Amino acid sequence: MTNPQHAPTIWVDADACPVAMKQMLFRAATRAHISVTLVANHTLSIPNSPFLKFIQVEQGFDVADHFISQRVATNDLVITGDIPLAAEVIDKGAVALNPRGELYTRENIRARLNMRDFMETLRSSGVDTGGAAALSQTDKQRFANRLDSWITKAQ
């Protein structure tokens, strides 16, 4: 059960979050006075701010994801490209946004999980599925817009 006094927090699966998105989050935290917690298994440098926190977890598969999943609360925002983590936080009543600005929802997360599993099957059978496209200006703008929209609702 979540605390009704809980101020919404932004959790960042920071191991793979692009620098441009982290910088947007740093500025947004200061501007909106909202807590942003970055979680990674390697050292990160963050600006000195009462609204920013960095937690370094142990090395290991999905350690940062598990840390976030165990602490996320209803109405928090989680920035992640990890689809299983997004599914977990949605189930807990939080909002999941990927670094390209795509909002994961109850309506689209199962299809994303199925596609992820299908692509993993292809890769494990030797099919070259290519990588993700480079981050575009459109991706950055979509991310900024979704972030601002969530902050407006959270306040």
N, C-alpha and C positions, 0 to 999 in steps of 0.2 A: 504494500500500500504506500502511496506517495504522500508526502507531507504537503498539506494545502498551503503552507507558508513557503514552499520550495520556489525559489526564484529560478526560472528556466536557465539552463546552462547549455553552452555549445561545446560538444565533445568532438575532438578532431582525431581521427585515425591518421596520425601524422607521418607514419612511415612512408606512405606513397602520395601524400597530399602535395600538389605542386606549390612551389614557392610563391607564385602569384596569388594563389588562393589564401595561403597563410598570411600574406601581407594584407589582403583585404580583410581577413578576420581580425588581425591586430588592430587595424584602423577602426573597424566596426566596434570592437570591444571597448575601445577608448571613447569613441563618439557616443555610443549608446549605454555605456556603463553596464555592460553585460559580461558575465563570466565566460571565458573561453579556456578550456583545458585541452592541451595537446598531449597525446599519449603516443610514445614511440619506443622502440627497443634500441635506439641509438641516440646519442646526445644531440640536442637541438639548441640553438640559440634563439631566445625570444626577447623582445624588448622588455625593459623594466616597466611593469604596469601592475597596479593592484587587481586588474581585471584578467590578467593572463597568468596561466599556470602551466608548467611542463612537468609531466610525470614520465620518467624512464622506467620501463618494465624490463624484465629479463629477456634475453634472446630466446626465440622459440616460435614455433608455428602458432599463429593466432593468439599469442599472449596479449598483445595490445587490444585485440578484438574482445577477448574474454574480459579484460579489465573494464573496458567501456560498457560491455553488455551487463556486467554485474552492478554497475553504478548508475546507469542511465535511468532517468525518471520520466514520468508522463510529461509531455510537452517540451522536453529537451530537444535539441537539434543535434544530430550526429552527422558529421561530414565524413563520408567514406565511399570508396569505390568497391568495397568488399560486399558483395551481394548477400552472402549468408548473415553478416553482421547487420546489414540493413533490414533483413527480414526479422531478425531478433528484436531490434529496437522498435520496429513498427508494431510487433506483437506486444511490446511493453507500453505502447501509447506515445512513443516519441516520434519525431520526424526524422527522416533520413534523406540526405541530399548528397549526390555525388559531386566530385570536383568539377565536372563539366556542366553543372547546373541542372541535372536531371533529378527531379523529385521522385523518390520511390514511394509508392502507395500500396495499400492493401490490394488495389485493383491490378497493379502491374508487377508486383514483386515475385509472384509465383512464375510468371512467364520469364522474368529475368533469371530466376534460379534454374528453370528448365533449359534456357539457352546457354547459361554458364556450364551446366552439366554436359550438354550436347557438345559444346566447343572443347571441353576438357576431354571427352571421349575421343573426339577427332584428333586432338594433339597427342594423346597417349597412343593412338594407333599410327602415329607418324605423319599425319597430315599437317602441313604448315598453314596455320590459320592467320598468319600475320600478326602484327601488333596493333595497338590502339593508334589512331591518328594523332598527330601533334595537336596540342591544345591551341584552339583558335581564339581569335578576338570575340567571336560569337559565344563560345563556351564561357569565356571570362565574364562577358556581359550577362549571360543567362545566370551564372552563379551569383554575381553581384545582385541581380534583381531578386532572385529567390531568397538570398540572405537578407536583403532589406525587407522583403515582405514578411519573413519569419520574425525578424526583430520588431517590426511594427505590431504584429499580432501579439508577441510576447510581452510587450510593454503595455 
